Amino acid sequence: MINYMQKWMKIRPREMGLFLGSVALIFLIRCAGLIFNNFAETAFLKRFGVSWLPVLYIVNPMITLFFLEKLSSIKPHLSAYRRLSFLLFSCGTMAFFIWVLMFMEGRFLYPILFVMKVQFETLLSVFFWNLGNELFNFHQSKRLFPLITIGGVLGDMGGNLLTVGVSQVVAINHLLLMYGAVLISAAVMTRYLGNRFPLQVVPKKPKVATKEESTFLKRIVGMGPLMKKSTLVPVMVGLTFFANVVLPIMNYQFNVAVDHRFGGENAMIVFFGTFRGAMNVVSILLLFFSGRFYGRWGIPMALLFHPMNYLLVFLGFLFRFDIFSAMYARFSTNVIRTTFNQPVNNMLIGIFPDEYRSRMRPFLRGVVARAGLITGSCLILLTTTVLPPHYLSIVALPFVVGWIGTVIFLKFKYAALIIRLLGANFLDLRSTEAHVIKKLFHDRQIQDKLLDNFKSSRGIDAFFHARLLKYLGMENLDNHILNNLKYQDSATVIKLLPLISGQCGDRFFRILKKMINVADEPLTLAMIRVAQPRNTKACRKFYQALEQQCRSRGVQTCVSPEIRAHSAACLLMEMSEHRRELMGQWMRGANLDHVHAAIIAVAESGETVYVSLLNQLLNRGASHERLLPALIRALKKLDPDGVTHRVALFLNHSRVEVRMAALEALEINDDDGLRRRVLALVGDRSDKIRTLAIEKIKICPHCNGRLLFEFLYPASRKMREGIFEILKALDIKDPDMFAFFEGEIRKACICLAVSRALEKLPRNLSCRLLIRHLSEIRHVHIQAGLRVASINDDSGQVRLILRSLFSRDHRRRSNALEALESTMHPRLVRQIMPFLDGTAPEDILKSLYRQPGGAERLFEPVKALEFLLQSDSRLTVRLARGVLETLPQDVLDGDIKTTKTLCTGQLFQGNANADRLEDFSSTEVVMENSLSFQEKIVYIQKVDIFKNLAINELAAISDIAQEVAFAPKEILFQEKEFADTMYICVEGAVSASRNNVGVGTFNPGDSFGMSAFLVDSKRLLTCRAKESTRLLEIHKQEFEEMLMEYPQISFEIAKIHARMIQRLLEQIQAEDTHESLMKDFFNKHKHMK
C-alpha cells in the first residue's frame, strides 16, 4: 500500500518520512487555527459586540506588521525548527493562560482573542512555509508542496468538525484548551522532526543590527521610479487598494448578519464550523478548473470576475440583508479570491525581474493592502453611527466601480503595457514558467507586436522572439521564419531552423536549396537535420543539389563525411523497391561510407526491422569507431526504450563525438547507476560534454543529494565546480547534508574498526599496505564530510577552519579545533571531534560505532578480511586478497577458506565474488620470480616524485608499470633518443655513460630516465645493463592518461621540482655569500698591507 502511494504521489522513499512529518505538522497547525478562529469570532460577537469590529479591523494589520518584523529579527541564527517550535509553545501556553483568565469574566479578553486569531494564523503560516523552504529544494517543492497543502486543507476540515462536535458536548470555552493541546502537540512534532531531519550544518551568526530608515517610508519612496517606468505598476496598486478597501466592509456586514441570525453561542459556532468546512471543500475542487478559465479568456477577464462578484454581493446586502446574502458573500468572495484573483495577481508580479519583484511584493502586500484595510475600516467607523449596516453597500459601491474601471483600463491597455515592458527589456521572461508566459501573452495584439519585433530583430533577439511565438502557437509562423532567414547570420539560422514545423511544403525545401553552402559545415548539417520528410520530391531535389555541390568542389575529402552520408542516404531512399535489400548489403559491407549512409537512411526510414543489424554494428564498435555516433543516434530514433542501457557503455569512450552521442541518447529517469555514469562526465575534458552532463542531471526527475556529495571529494577541480553548480541549481537542503556527513563518519568508523582488527595479524608487507590504505580512506571520509558541511556556509568560516585543521603547526591546529566546536552543529561536532583531537581508537569505536549485529563482528581479523573482500573498491579487494594469501589455513573459517582457494587459482563455482576476484587476478602477470602487486607499490614508492602518494595512486601507477628484463650489456636507451619511458631498478645494475664516459651506476631501488620523460626532451645519457637486470618500465602515454584521473600525482611532481629549485637557489645564495666574504677578506688584507 505504501509503495503504491509513493508511486502515485511521486514521492521518493527517502522523502517519505519528511513528507509525512510535514503533512502531520501542517494538519495540526491548521486544525488548531480553525478551532481558535471559530471560537474567537463567536466569543467576540456574542460577548463583546459587533460594533467594535471596525476598530479591530484597523488594529489588526498594524499589529501583524509589527509582529512579523519583530519576530523575524529575534534570534535569526536559530534554525527554522526552533523558531517554529518556540512560536507554537508560546501560542499554546498563551491559550492556556487566557483560558484561566476567562474564569474572571473579563470582557477585555475577547477583543484580544479576536486580534490574536489573525496574528497566530498569519505567523504560524509564515514560519511553517519558511521551514518548508529550508527542508525541500525547488524541484521537491514543485512535487510535494501541493500535497502538503492538501494536509492543511484536511486540517481545516478536521478543525471545523472538532469545533462542531466539542461545542455540542462541553462549554465552548474549553475549545481554548483543545487549541492549546493541539499546538503543543505540533511543537513536539516540530522538535521530533528537528532531531530526525536537522537543519543548519553551520548555524548562522546573528547579524549586527544597524539603524535604518523606516521600512514603511523606504517602500513608498522606492516604488516611485518603478511607477514611472511602467504604467502596469500603478494599475497593480489600484487593484490591490480597491480590493482591500471593500474587504473589511464585506466582512463587517457578514458578521453583523450572522450575529443577528444566531442568538446563541453554540448555534453560531456550529454554523461557523459547518460553513467553513463546506467552503474549503468547494475551493479545492474549483482549483482544478480555474487555470482553464484564465487560460481561455485571458488575465484581464479573470481579474474582472472578482470585482463583478463584489458588485453582486453589495447589491445583495443592500436589497436583502440576511444570512443567505451573508453566506453567498463570504463563500463567493473567498472562493474567487483563492482560485482566480490571487494566482493571476501572482502571475502579473512574477513577470517583473527579481530586483523589482522583491520591492513590489512588500509594497503591495505591506503598504497598499494595509492602507486599503485601514481606509475601509475608517469608512465603517464614520458611517455606522448614522447608517444601518446594509447601507454600507452604498459606501462600498464607488470603490467597487473604481476597481472595475481599473480592470477595464487594464483590459484595453493590456497589450500596449506588456509590449512596452517587453520593448524595454523589463520583463523577466527567461525565468518565468512557460505556462505563465502563455497566459500573459494570450492577447492577439501582443502576439502581433511580438511578430513585428521578430521581423525587425537580428541575432539572439530574433531567436528569442521566434521561440516565444512558437510556444504561443502563432499562426503561419513557419513562413515568417523562412522569410526572415535571409537577414540572419549563420549562427542564428542554425537556431531558427529547428523551430520550423516542416508543414511548409515545397517552399521550405526551395529556400533551403538556395542556402546550401557545403563550406559552412554547421549550417549544412543543421539544414540536413530539419529536411523532413525525405521521401518527398522537393526534399530529393534539395539533396540532389547538395550532392551536386559536393561533387563540384572537386576534392571530395574537403566535404564533411557526414554531409556526404546524409546526401547518399536520401538518394538511397529513392530506390523504394530495392531499398531494404540494398541497405542491408551496404550495412554488411566493408565500405564505411556506404555503411554510414545506410545507417542514416534506416534511421530516417523509421523501420524497426533494422534494429538488430544496428545492434550488431554497435557490438563491433571497435572496428567502426567513426560510425558510432551515427549508430547511437539511429538506435535512439528506432528503439528509444532500449537504447539507454546499450549506449551507457560508450560514456567512457575515448572519442568526444561518441561520448556526446551516447550522452544525448540516454535517459536517466530513476536509475542511480546511469546517474553515476553521467555524474562522472561532469569532470570531462570536453566542455560540451560537461555542460550537457550537468543539464542532464539538473532535469532528471530526482537527484539524490547524497549521491552528488559522493562525487565531490576526491575529484578534480572541474568536477567539483560542476557538482557545486548542480547543488546550487537543485538547492540541496541540510537534511541531505546531515545524512551524508553522518554516513561519512560511519564509514570512517568502519575503516577504523577493520584496521584495529588487522593489527592483530602478522605485520607483513601486504598487511601494512592494507592498514595504510584504510587509514587514508578514513582520512578521505572525514575530509569529505567536513567540506560538504561548508557548502552552505556563506560566511566562509568553515573553509578558513579547514585550512588550519590539517596543518602541521600544532598551535594553528588546536585553534582550528576550538573554532570548529563553536561553528558547526553540536550533533556533528560530537561525531567528528574524536577523529581530530587524538581520542584513542578504542574510545572512538565504543562511543560512535553502531553497526547492526554488533561491532564485535569486525574486530575479528578473519571477519574483517571477509568484509573487505565484499567491498566495491577494486584496490581494497586486491589488498585484502594479498593479506589472505599470507594467512595459514588453520586460522580460517570455511567460507574464507573457499575464497582463499579461489585466490590461489583453483577451480571455483557458486561464489558471488568469483568474477570480481578472477578479474583482479587477470590484471597481474603470474611468472616465476615476478614482483607481486604489493612489491611493485613498494618499489614505486621509492621514487622521489611518488613517495608521498596515497596507496590508490601508487596502485594506479603499478598497474601501468611493466616488469621487463635485460641481458648483460644490453642497451636500454641511448643518449639523444626521444624519451618515452622511465625505469625503476628492481634487480641487477645499470651503468650510465655520456659520450662513452661512465658517469654512474643505478642499483636496485633507483629510478632513472625521469627528467627527460617528464619534460619531453631527448636522453642525456646512455644506459645499459651491467648484468642480468629486472626493471619496472613506465610508458609516457599511459602515465599522462593516468594523470587525468589522479591529478594529485601532478601536484606531487610539481612539489618535487619546486623543492629542487628551492635547494638550487639556496645553494646559489650560499655560494654568492661565500664569494662576497672572500672578497671582503682579500680587500681588508690588501688594505692592511
DOLOTOR-903371 format. One record per residue (C-alpha): x, y, z; residue in one letter. Coordinates in pm, whole numbers, plus 50000, padded with zeros to 5 digits. Each point is the difference from the previous one (the first is absolute). Example, Ala and Ser with C-alpha at 12.3 -4.5 7.8 and 13.67 -1.06 7.14 Angstrom:
# DOLOTOR-903371
512304955050780A 501375034449934S 
This chain:
# DOLOTOR-903371
500005000050000M 502785024250093I 501894991849682N 496885006749796Y 499525033750171M 503625009449938Q 499694991949631K 496665017549960W 501055031950181M 503564999149855K 501644999750342I 503454984650032R 500564974750279P 502645022850150R 497505028850011E 497094980950152M 500945005650366G 500525037449959L 496895003349784F 497734982250247L 501455020350286G 499345032649813S 496424989449916V 499354990850363A 501455033150116L 497925022049769I 496934978950081F 500425007550370L 500725037149942I 497035005649771R 497704978750214C 500885020750307A 499655032249799G 496434992149894L 499024990550354I 501375032750134F 498555020349713N 496494986450052N 500145005250375F 501525035049995A 497575013249741E 496964985450178T 501105011950344A 500735035249876F 496695004249818L 497864986550285K 501915012550307R 501545032949887F 497915013349713G 500145003449624V 500255038150018S 503704998150092W 500974980649686L 501135030949799P 502475009350273V 501494965549999L 500175000549620Y 502255030750035I 502114985150278V 500534965849840N 502165009549698P 502265022550208M 500554973650267I 500684973449733T 502665021949840L 501605006750339F 500114963150099F 501384988349666L 502895024850011E 500784993950368K 499804962149990L 502124998149683S 502775018650184S 499884978850318I 502944975549998K 500304997149620P 502934976250048H 497664973650142L 498744972949768S 496505001649853A 499064970350221Y 500815018550319R 498275032049889R 496824981249908L 500014978550316S 500595031150211F 497005016949839L 497824969050039L 500854996150369F 499405037250057S 496604999649828C 498924968350179G 501115013050339T 498265033049939M 496784981649918A 500154981450336F 500665032850178F 497035017349834I 497784970150082W 500825005050368V 499345037449978L 496564993649853M 498784988350338F 500475035950117M 497415010549738E 502075028749862G 498425014449683R 503385013849889F 501104964549904L 497674997149701Y 501455027749780P 503424985950089I 498864965849883L 498625014749678F 503335017149928V 501994969150100M 498174977449755K 501265020349707V 503525003350139Q 500374963350089F 498674988449664E 502325023549806T 503134993850204L 499664962250016L 499384998049625S 503055021749921V 502304980550234F 498784966249878F 500615007849632W 503375015150087N 500834966250153L 498684982749689G 502265020949776N 503014989650207E 499064963149999L 499134996049631F 501815012649694N 498315015449695F 499404967149816H 498664983150312Q 497745029450084S 498334998549658K 499044963750066R 499365000150374L 498645034350097F 496604994249833P 499744966850186L 501025016450328I 497395027149937T 497374972749978I 501044990150353G 499245035950104G 496574998449838V 499314967550185L 501085017950316G 497465027549930D 497304973849959M 501114982250316G 499975032650195G 496485007949883N 498784965050087L 501595001750346L 498475034250056T 496514987049921V 500424967850202G 501635014550312V 497695030450022S 496994976950024Q 501524980450291V 501805025850220V 500105037650042A 501595018149707I 502655015250233N 501624965850012H 500815003649630L 502945021250119L 501344969750189L 499694979049686M 501745027249799Y 502895001450246G 500304962150014A 500104997049619V 502665027549976L 502164983650268I 499714967449804S 501135018849690A 502965014250193A 501004964950112V 499674988249640M 502245028949890T 502704990650250R 499784963649889Y 500455010049636L 502895022350104G 501804970750161N 499324976349713R 500575024449711F 502285026850145P 500785033349836L 502895024650005Q 503144979249966V 501745033150067V 497745021750220P 499545035549877K 501545027750202K 497685027750114P 500495031749802K 500845032250173V 496995022449988A 500515032649814T 497895030950027K 498005005549684E 497145021149876E 496434989550058S 499164969949786T 496595015249922F 501485032049859L 502744981249810K 497414978649825R 498005030449888I 503025019949881V 501544969749828G 496944994249783M 500045035049845G 502524992749718P 498324966849931L 496595016449951M 501535024249749K 501494971449798K 496804980049963S 496295008750009T 499334964150106L 501325007850349V 497385027250076P 497364976249863V 501164973150245M 499895025950279V 496415008949908G 498894963849986L 501534992550340T 498695031650168F 496374997149885F 499864962950087A 501185006650357N 497665029950051V 496874979449932V 501214968850185L 499445012650360P 496625014949899I 498834966349869M 501384981750307N 498225024350232Y 496684995149824Q 500494962150009F 500674999850374N 497055022950074V 497664977549799A 501274968850177V 499705016850341D 496395009649927H 499104965249872R 501464979150284F 499095010250350G 502034974050191G 503744992450006E 499584962849932N 497845005649693A 502455025849861M 503104978750051I 498304969949838V 499175022349705F 503605012349970F 501384964450012G 497574986349742T 500125029849767F 503805002749988R 500404962649951G 497745000649695A 501825030849866M 503364982350020N 498744970149805V 498595021249717V 503175021149981S 502144969149949I 497704986849727L 499985033049811L 503795002650009L 500164971649748F 498015019849741F 500945036350061S 503154997749789G 497944991149694R 497885031250043F 502705026449993Y 501934979549748G 497005002249765R 498775035650063W 503205017450102G 501295016950313I 497925032549992P 496754980249980M 501064978750295A 500735031750199L 496585014349906L 498194970150147F 500855009550361H 498725036550007P 496894990749803M 499194974450268N 500535026750269Y 497505021749814L 497434972050027L 500884994750367V 499435036150101F 496825002649795L 498814968550176G 500765015050343F 498275032549898L 496734984049893F 499984969150224R 502085001550317F 499704965050146D 501964968250062I 499654987949642F 501565031649855S 502754997150261A 500724963849916M 500165007549628Y 502255030250065A 502594981850212R 499844968149799F 500295015449651S 502645026250084T 502264975250180N 499744974049725V 500555024749714I 502895016950183R 501704966550061T 499414984449659T 500165029849762F 501195032850141N 503084989750200Q 501564977349731P 499545026649732V 501465027550220N 502994977750071N 500464994949625M 500045037549934L 502515006350279I 502084970049893G 500765013749652I 502085028450141F 503754994450052P 501034988050343D 501445033550114E 496625017049932Y 497944970650119R 501745000450338S 498845036350044R 496504996249855M 498804971450220R 500735017250337P 498645033049867F 496724985749869L 499374975850285R 501485021350277G 499345036549917V 497145000649748V 498004971150151A 500195014450351R 499095034649874A 496934985049836G 499014980650314L 500365030650221I 498025021449751T 497164974849990G 499944997150378S 499925037850044C 497075002049759L 498124974750215I 500695020550315L 498835032249838L 496794986449848T 498674974450251T 499155027850247T 497505015049755V 499134971449761L 498784964250055P 502424972049895P 498334991649669H 500505036049876Y 503754994550020L 499584984949654S 499405035349868I 503345010750152V 501814970149849A 498505002049650L 502125029749881P 503144980750087F 498654969249822V 499295021449694V 503535014150020G 501324964450023W 498004989549694I 501195031149813G 503634991350078T 499524964949863V 498285013549686I 502885024349951F 502404970750030L 497904980249752K 500265026849729F 503605009950076K 501304965150083Y 501604993449663A 501695034249989A 501244996650360L 501514965649948I 501565010049666I 501515031250155R 501514979450280L 501284974849748L 501565027049784G 501795014750302A 501314965450100N 498045004250320F 498424965550009L 501754970350157D 498814975049738L 503024977150016R 499364991050364S 496195000049972T 498354966149969E 498744990549654A 496324996150086H 500015034650161V 501505015649686I 497304984249786K 497265015350213K 501715034150011L 500315001949620F 496604985849918H 498865033549854D 500075001449618R 501365035649989Q 502984989550207I 500754971249766Q 499825023149696D 502455024050166K 502344971250083L 499884989749635L 500975035449891D 502874999550248N 501154966649860F 500025013049644K 502195029750094S 502324982650246S 503284982849928R 502164973950171G 499074986750341I 497045024150028D 498464985349684A 500394964850139F 498465010350334F 496925015449832H 499604970449764A 500164974950283R 497435019750198L 497665001949700L 500484962849940K 498914992250353Y 497015023349972L 498834981249690G 500275029349758M 498234992549672E 502104998549682N 503205003450206L 501944976749769D 499655023749704N 501025029850212H 503154981750113I 500834989749643L 499635036149881N 502285011850279N 502814974549946L 501735019949726K 500545029350238Y 501654979150274Q 503564988250044D 500954963449981S 499964994150378A 496495014450032T 498714979949703V 501244968150168I 497905008850308K 496925010349801L 499824969249773L 498824975450271P 497075023550075L 498544993449655I 497314973550023S 500574984649656G 496425007349885Q 501155026549750C 500124976249705G 502195005649697D 500795036450084R 502004988550302F 502314978349787F 500335026749730R 501305024850257I 502354973950147L 501254992349652K 500995036549949K 501865000250332M 502164969149929I 503675006650070N 501964968650077V 502945021550108A 497915010150303D 499804965650160E 497955009350314P 497345017649790L 499824971949744T 499624973750273L 497275021050165A 498095001549670M 500404962449954I 498544993050344R 496845020049932V 499524988549638A 496974978050065Q 498244980149862P 502684985649776R 497704979649780N 498575030649824T 501025012449658K 501015034450133A 502264984650261C 501714978149741R 500685030749788K 501615016550300F 502294970150052Y 500794997949630Q 501125036450012A 502044991850309L 501654970349828E 500705020849691Q 501715026950205Q 502064973550177C 501204986849665R 500665034749863S 502585006150269R 502294975649823G 501714983950297V 497494980050194Q 502064999450316T 499405037250049C 496324992750067V 498954986150337S 499454962049986P 496805004850197E 498615023749735I 500824975349724R 498444971750202A 496725019150044H 499965008749631S 500544963849902A 497394988850252A 497275021149840C 500894987949652L 500004964750134L 496425004350116M 498915007049642E 500454962949913M 496924988950191S 499764965749830E 503524989050084H 500555022650295R 499824974250278R 502284975449825E 502455027049893L 500225015750343M 500644965950155G 502804993749748Q 501565033850069W 499844995350376M 501684965949973R 502615012649755G 503535012250058A 499605034749849N 499615022550305L 498515028449795D 497254976549881H 499464987050355V 499755035750129H 497455009649735A 497954968550063A 499925006750377I 498655035049944I 497494987449744A 498544972950224V 499815024850286A 497935023849788E 497854971649862S 498644992150348G 499934962549926E 500874980550313T 501014968649807V 503525014149982Y 500455002250378V 501664965850027S 502435008549720L 500825033350162L 500644982150328N 502424976549826Q 501925029749861L 499975016150345L 501464968650158N 502855002149746R 500595035950100G 503784996350025A 500244994549624S 497435027049916H 500955028450234E 499265026549739R 496464986549964L 499164997950371L 498345034550029P 497734992749703A 499234965150135L 499035013550340I 497765026949850R 498354974549772A 499234976950292L 498655029750193K 497485006249721K 499054963949932L 500174985250350D 499755028550253P 498964977250287D 502854975349970G 502865022649893V 500875014450340T 501664969650154H 501734990249674R 501695033749953V 500875005450367A 503244980849946L 501125026349748F 499925028250253L 503644992050077N 501094997949635H 503245017249902S 498405020049715R 498105031550094V 497404995349722E 499104965450128V 499655011450360R 497845029149889M 497694978049791A 499644974750282A 499245027550250L 497385015449771E 498344966149945A 499574987750355L 497215008950239E 500934998850369I 496454996850137N 500354984350345D 503114978749944D 502745007750255D 502514979949796G 499495022249695L 500005030650221R 503444990250130R 501314995349646R 498715034049894V 501385016550314L 503424986149910A 499815020749678L 499605032350195V 503805000350018G 500464991649631D 502725017949802R 497465010849737S 498025030550110D 497064990049779K 499724965850164I 500455015350343R 497235025549937T 497614973749863L 500704976650294A 499195028150244I 496755007549818E 499064962949994K 500444998150378I 498065032250055K 496954988749803I 499854963950117C 496864993050206P 501834994950326H 503605004950098C 501264985950326N 501935027350179G 502134974550181R 501084985549666L 501195034449890L 502005003750320F 501774967149932E 501405014449676F 501355031350166L 503084985450166Y 502434988149888P 499455015449656A 501575023649752S 499385037450021R 497794998949691K 497944971950149M 499545019050328R 498935031749818E 497424980249802G 498654982450309I 499775033150185F 498085014549704E 497554970950016I 499685003150378L 499225036949964K 497434993849727A 498294971650186L 500175018550332D 501084969850205I 498815004750357K 501574994150342D 498344966250074P 501884984749707D 503235015850123M 499464986050348F 499324965549858A 503135001349782F 502175012850286F 498824972950238E 500454974049728G 503635011049952E 500634997850375I 498474965250002R 502334989449718K 502975014650184A 499024979550307C 499814968449789I 503485006849860C 501325005150351L 498384968150130A 501434979349714V 503465015650043S 500024991050368R 499074964349913A 502774997149738L 502595012150249E 499614966350174K 501434982449693L 503724996249921P 501285033749872R 501204988749659N 500145022049689L 496444992749886S 498545006850342C 501905032850041R 498835012749662L 496394990850074L 500035017250339I 501535031249846R 497394999149721H 497154998150253L 501505028950194S 500095021049683E 496394990949921I 498995010050352R 501735033549956H 498215005549665V 496604993150158H 500655024750280I 501175026949760Q 497044994249768A 497555003750287G 501595032450116L 500185015249653R 496404991749920V 499025015850331A 501525032549874S 497885001649681I 497265021750153N 502415019750215D 499545034749852D 502365015650254S 502944978549887G 500944991650360Q 500084962449952V 502265003349694R 502415021150204L 499954974250278I 500684971349757L 503145017449875R 501504997850348S 498384967950120L 502494977049823F 503005022950045S 503284987250142R 500095030250229D 498554986750329H 498975034650117R 498025007549685R 498454965550013R 498845003850361S 498525034249923N 498184985149701A 498544972250218L 498745025250250E 498455021249726A 498374969449845L 498234991750327E 498405034350015S 499135001549627T 498414967049899M 496824983450118H 500584983450343P 498734966649874R 502634999649726L 502755012450229V 499384970850237R 500554975749715Q 502985016049824I 502035012450296M 501304965950123P 501714994949663F 501735033850022L 500995004750365D 502084968450044G 497394978650176T 501114963650033A 498614977149728P 498364977450259E 498105029350150D 498885011849656I 498584966049916L 498244996950335K 498375034249977S 499195003149628L 499964966849821Y 496534984849989R 499674971549749Q 497004976149987P 501164966850135G 502615015350229G 503375016349944A 501774968850120E 499504983949660R 502655021749834L 502444998050292F 500924964449896E 502744999749730P 498444972649788V 496565016350010K 501585033349914A 501714984749695L 496774983849895E 498325034250023F 502735016249788L 499704973449731L 496375011249955Q 501095036049937S 499095018649682D 503545014049986S 502224979949769R 503165010850180L 498624990650343T 499134965149878V 503464995549843R 501775010450317L 497744978350217A 500674970749770R 503735005550043G 499634998350377V 497774969449972L 502604981049799E 502555004050283T 497744985350270L 500334963350105P 497064976849934Q 499394991650367D 498845035450090V 497395002549723L 496284991849999D 498344978849735G 498765028849784D 503245019050012I 501944968049918K 497944996349687T 500735035949906T 503714994350057K 499874969449777T 498585021749727L 502735026150049C 502714973649956T 498594989749663G 498014968150071Q 496654993549833L 497105017150170F 496295001349934Q 497055016050173G 501665029250184N 498545034049924A 503475015950008N 501634975049766A 499765022149696D 501365029550191R 503004981750138L 500674982349673E 499975033649824D 502515013750246F 502204969649956S 500115005149627S 501585034250039T 503184985250145E 502464979949794V 500934968550186V 503574989549929M 502844985750193E 501785025650222N 497765027849872S 499115028250234L 496714998450183S 497565028749988F 501075010750350Q 503724998449916E 499455022049697K 498435026250225I 503024999150233V 502495005449715Y 497895027849843I 499795017550335Q 503815003050011K 499895024749709V 500175035950125D 496965012449806I 497894970650120F 501044996350365K 497215021950146N 497164985349794L 497094980950146A 499684962449956I 497275003149735N 502255022849792E 503004976850043L 497774970949897A 498985018649685A 503655004849908I 500764963650073S 497274989849755D 501785017849714I 503524990250113A 501204969849801Q 502734977050122E 502734996049737V 503304980949996A 503325008649830F 503014977949931A 503525011150099P 501325029149785K 496625004349831E 499255036649930I 496855014350156L 500195033249812F 502615022849848Q 500655036750043E 498225024249761K 497084975849963E 496535013750075F 498894989550349A 496734981050027D 500734977550300T 501425001650351M 501424971050200Y 500254987550356I 502764974950072C 498754968450175V 502924975949967E 503525002649851G 501795032249901A 499885025349715V 503005020849893S 499575035449869A 502435017449764S 500225032449804R 502185002849691N 501324964750083N 501175011950341V 498454982650302G 498175023250236V 498424976050251G 498074968450077T 496364994350088F 499384973150261N 496774983150121P 497585026350126G 501395027849778D 497945016849726S 501365015949684F 498805015449674G 497525021250192M 501105035549910S 499944995749623A 496814979650041F 498215028650174L 501185029349786V 499694981449668D 503635004949899S 502824978449867K 502044976050212R 503135014250159L 501534966150084L 500484965649856T 498954971750234C 500854963149969R 499654970150230A 503224990050179K 498554965850083E 496694981849978S 497605027550103T 496315003250072R 498295033849980L 496585015950030L 499225019549684E 497435028249984I 498925013549661H 499355036949950K 496624997549824Q 498484977350264E 501455021850274F 498435031849855E 496624982949968E 500224989450363M 500785035950107L 496565010649874M 498424976250250E 502425006850286Y 500915037149993P 501664997050341Q 502974983149827I 500555031349791S 499915020750318F 502664977950160E 502205003049691I 499655037850018A 500944999650370K 503134979149935I 501165023849726H 499235029950223A 502204985050274R 502774993949749M 499825036349883I 499945012050360Q 503094979450087R 501725013149689L 499235036150093L 501224994150355E 503194985149864Q 500525029649765I 499325024050285Q 502504981850224A 502645001149728E 499385037149943D 500325006550373T 503264980350017H 501405018949702E 499045033550155S 501714991150328L 503174989749820M 500075032949808K 499595019750323D 502794979850163F 502425006049714F 499155037049980N 500635004550373K 503234979849980H 501195021049707K 499195032150189H 501984987850301M 503024994349782K 
